[in-house]
Amino acid sequence: MTQNQENRVTMFGTVSDYMNSDANKPIWTPMKAAVDTMAELDADIESIANKVGKQQAPTTGAAGAKGNVRHDYEAKILEIGDQLASIAAAAKDPVLAAQVEFSKAGLGKLSDDDLLTAGKRVATLAKANEAALADHLVTDADVTELEQLTADFDGIKNQPRTAIAGRAGETATLPDLITTVTDLLRDRLDKQMTKFRLSNPEFYAGYLSARVVVDRGGSAPAKPAVAAATKPGPAK
């Protein structure tokens, strides 16, 4: 939120707290219109709080989880791929060798989609060379783990972008909700409260005070301008 938005949301909460206090609630609750307006106000305040919570939620968790899965995935691809490369070298099979020519640095540079393609290819080749891989201590469990890592990575690869998109959505819709609450106060609750201006002036004055938007930006007040001293002119 911008500072101006924060100031307005703080005012919304102040109005709600003032109106819902034990001392003030009995004053206005006999007015059904005010009860209906306050119900909308409190619901909108809760919606704003939910949006702010989602807007401020960190996305580093999703990126970290993806990074961990990718690290394990690359390691498994390289582990099985290197054994297949050894088999290809012994059998003088250039086709197989070309399909499993990996390096740790090279895997790290692959895009997410290209890494998935490499992982699926290694799993398929492992099944086709199951007997030869047994001599390299590569088991069915290793291939199953690779396939599971493929599924895990496929499921998590877009989560950081999804989290960022979700935050952007909350950011885009928050101003409209703040405007809605501002309009609700100005066009309905402010007008309803004038009913108490004469019958309960203390309550009404407190309401007006709660409605003030206080600038909580923390900026220092401007210093007054200092007039330049006028030099005396030459003696005449």
C-alpha positions in Angstrom: 0.0 0.0 0.0 1.0 3.6 -0.5 1.3 5.9 2.5 -2.0 7.6 1.5 -3.8 4.2 1.4 -2.4 3.2 4.7 -3.6 6.5 6.2 -7.1 5.9 4.9 -7.2 2.3 6.1 -6.1 3.4 9.5 -9.0 5.9 9.5 -11.5 3.2 8.5 -10.3 1.1 11.5 -10.6 4.1 13.9 -14.2 4.8 12.8 -15.1 1.1 13.3 -13.4 1.0 16.7 -15.2 4.2 17.8 -18.6 3.2 16.6 -18.4 -0.3 18.0 -17.1 0.7 21.5 -19.3 -0.3 24.4 -20.1 3.4 25.2 -21.1 4.4 21.7 -22.8 1.3 20.2 -26.1 1.8 22.1 -26.4 5.3 20.6 -26.6 4.4 17.0 -27.8 0.8 16.8 -31.5 1.8 17.1 -31.0 3.2 13.5 -31.3 0.3 11.2 -29.7 2.2 8.3 -26.5 2.8 10.4 -26.5 -0.9 11.5 -26.5 -1.9 7.8 -23.8 0.5 6.9 -21.6 -0.5 9.7 -22.0 -4.2 8.7 -20.7 -3.3 5.2 -17.9 -1.2 6.6 -16.6 -3.9 8.9 -16.9 -6.5 6.1 -14.9 -4.3 3.8 -12.3 -3.6 6.4 -11.8 -7.4 6.8 -11.5 -7.7 3.0 -8.9 -5.0 3.0 -7.0 -6.8 5.8 -7.1 -10.0 3.8 -5.8 -8.3 0.6 -3.0 -6.6 2.5 -2.0 -9.9 4.1 -1.8 -11.5 0.7 -0.1 -8.5 -0.9 2.6 -8.5 1.7 3.1 -12.3 1.8 6.7 -13.2 0.9 7.3 -15.1 -2.3 10.8 -16.3 -1.3 9.3 -19.5 0.2 8.0 -20.6 -3.2 11.3 -19.8 -4.9 13.2 -21.6 -2.2 11.1 -24.7 -2.5 11.5 -24.8 -6.2 15.3 -24.3 -5.9 15.5 -27.3 -3.5 13.5 -29.6 -5.8 15.5 -28.5 -8.8 18.8 -29.2 -7.0 17.8 -32.7 -6.2 16.4 -33.2 -9.7 19.6 -32.1 -11.5 21.6 -34.3 -9.2 19.5 -37.4 -10.1 19.6 -36.7 -13.8 23.4 -36.4 -13.7 23.8 -39.5 -11.5 21.9 -41.8 -13.9 22.9 -39.9 -17.0 26.6 -40.4 -16.2 26.1 -44.2 -15.8 24.3 -44.3 -19.2 27.2 -42.3 -20.7 29.6 -44.9 -19.3 27.5 -47.7 -20.9 27.5 -45.8 -24.2 31.3 -45.4 -24.2 31.8 -49.1 -23.5 29.4 -50.1 -26.3 30.7 -47.4 -28.7 27.2 -46.1 -29.0 27.4 -42.5 -30.2 23.6 -42.1 -30.3 23.2 -43.0 -26.6 26.2 -40.9 -25.7 24.8 -37.8 -27.4 21.5 -38.2 -25.5 23.1 -38.3 -22.1 25.9 -35.8 -22.5 25.4 -33.7 -19.4 27.5 -31.6 -17.0 26.5 -30.1 -13.6 27.0 -26.6 -15.0 25.1 -27.4 -18.1 22.1 -28.7 -16.3 22.1 -25.6 -14.1 21.8 -23.4 -17.2 18.8 -25.3 -18.7 15.4 -23.7 -18.7 12.8 -25.4 -16.5 11.1 -26.9 -19.5 14.4 -28.1 -21.0 15.4 -29.7 -17.7 12.1 -31.6 -17.6 12.7 -32.8 -21.2 16.2 -34.0 -20.1 14.8 -35.8 -17.0 12.1 -37.6 -18.9 14.6 -38.7 -21.6 17.0 -40.1 -19.0 14.2 -42.0 -17.3 13.2 -43.5 -20.7 16.7 -44.5 -21.5 17.3 -45.9 -18.1 14.4 -48.3 -18.5 15.7 -49.3 -21.9 19.1 -50.1 -20.4 17.9 -51.6 -17.2 20.1 -54.7 -17.3 23.3 -52.8 -18.1 22.6 -50.2 -15.4 22.4 -52.9 -12.8 26.1 -53.3 -13.2 26.5 -49.6 -12.3 24.4 -49.9 -9.1 21.4 -48.1 -10.7 18.2 -49.8 -9.5 14.5 -49.5 -10.3 14.2 -47.4 -7.2 16.6 -44.9 -8.7 14.5 -44.6 -11.8 11.3 -44.3 -9.8 12.9 -41.5 -7.8 13.9 -39.7 -11.0 10.3 -40.0 -12.2 9.0 -38.7 -8.9 11.4 -35.7 -9.0 10.2 -35.1 -12.6 6.6 -34.9 -11.4 7.6 -32.8 -8.3 9.5 -30.3 -10.4 6.8 -30.1 -13.0 4.3 -29.2 -10.3 6.4 -26.6 -8.5 8.3 -24.9 -11.4 5.6 -22.1 -11.9 4.8 -21.5 -8.2 7.1 -18.4 -7.7 5.5 -16.7 -10.7 2.0 -17.7 -9.5 2.8 -16.2 -6.1 4.0 -13.0 -7.7 0.9 -12.8 -10.0 -1.3 -13.3 -6.9 0.3 -10.4 -5.1 -0.1 -8.3 -8.2 -3.8 -9.1 -8.4 -4.3 -8.0 -4.8 -2.3 -4.8 -5.4 -4.4 -4.0 -8.5 -7.8 -4.4 -6.7 -7.0 -2.8 -3.4 -7.4 0.8 -4.5 -10.9 0.1 -5.7 -11.9 -1.4 -2.4 -10.4 1.6 -0.5 -12.5 3.9 -2.8 -15.6 1.9 -2.1 -15.2 2.3 1.7 -14.4 6.0 1.3 -17.6 6.4 -0.6 -19.6 4.4 1.9 -18.5 6.7 4.7 -19.0 9.9 2.8 -22.3 9.1 1.1 -24.0 7.1 3.8 -22.5 6.9 7.3 -21.5 10.6 7.5 -25.0 11.6 6.5 -26.6 9.1 8.9 -24.5 10.5 11.8 -25.9 14.0 11.4 -29.0 12.7 13.1 -27.0 12.8 16.3 -25.4 16.2 15.9 -27.9 17.9 18.2 -29.3 15.0 20.2 -25.8 13.7 21.2 -23.2 16.3 20.3 -20.4 14.6 22.2 -20.8 11.4 20.3 -21.1 13.3 17.0 -18.0 15.3 17.7 -16.1 12.1 18.5 -17.3 10.6 15.2 -16.0 13.6 13.2 -12.7 13.3 15.0 -12.4 9.5 14.1 -13.2 10.4 10.4 -10.1 12.6 10.1 -7.3 11.1 7.9 -4.1 11.5 9.8 -0.9 11.6 7.8 1.3 9.0 9.4 4.1 9.3 6.8 6.5 10.6 9.4 7.7 13.4 7.2 9.2 16.4 9.0 7.3 19.7 8.8 8.7 22.1 6.3 11.0 24.7 7.8 9.8 28.3 7.5 11.6 30.4 4.9 14.1 32.8 6.2 13.9 36.2 4.7 17.2 37.4 3.2 18.8 40.3 5.0 18.7 43.6 3.2 22.1 45.2 2.9 22.0 48.9 3.7 22.6 51.1 0.7 25.4 53.6 0.3 25.1 56.7 2.4 23.7 59.7 0.6 
